[in-house]
Amino acid sequence: MQTASRLEVRRWMRAVARDYDTATELAEAAGAAFRLPGRGLDDETHWVWDEALVAVYGS
């Protein structure tokens, strides 16, 4: 399995964001759906958290 790009994850998150109540739930779902680069969900500064916030709550 190849590591997912930020763009792939962003597109997926924006497509499914309405199915999640919080950015945390969405980020965790992305962690399960994709192989994230770096430490992923274990790193509070990882971009996956930023993408989840924007997808759920807007910019």
Secondary structure in CASP SS format (residue, H / E / C, confidence):
PFRMAT SS
TARGET T0000
AUTHOR 0000-0000-0000
METHOD secondary structure of the structure
MODEL  1
M C 1.00
Q C 1.00
T C 1.00
A C 1.00
S C 1.00
R H 1.00
L H 1.00
E H 1.00
V H 1.00
R H 1.00
R H 1.00
W H 1.00
M H 1.00
R H 1.00
A H 1.00
V H 1.00
A H 1.00
R H 1.00
D H 1.00
Y C 1.00
D C 1.00
T C 1.00
A H 1.00
T H 1.00
E H 1.00
L H 1.00
A H 1.00
E H 1.00
A H 1.00
A H 1.00
G H 1.00
A H 1.00
A H 1.00
F C 1.00
R C 1.00
L C 1.00
P C 1.00
G C 1.00
R C 1.00
G H 1.00
L H 1.00
D H 1.00
D C 1.00
E C 1.00
T C 1.00
H C 1.00
W H 1.00
V H 1.00
W H 1.00
D H 1.00
E H 1.00
A H 1.00
L H 1.00
V H 1.00
A H 1.00
V H 1.00
Y H 1.00
G C 1.00
S C 1.00
END
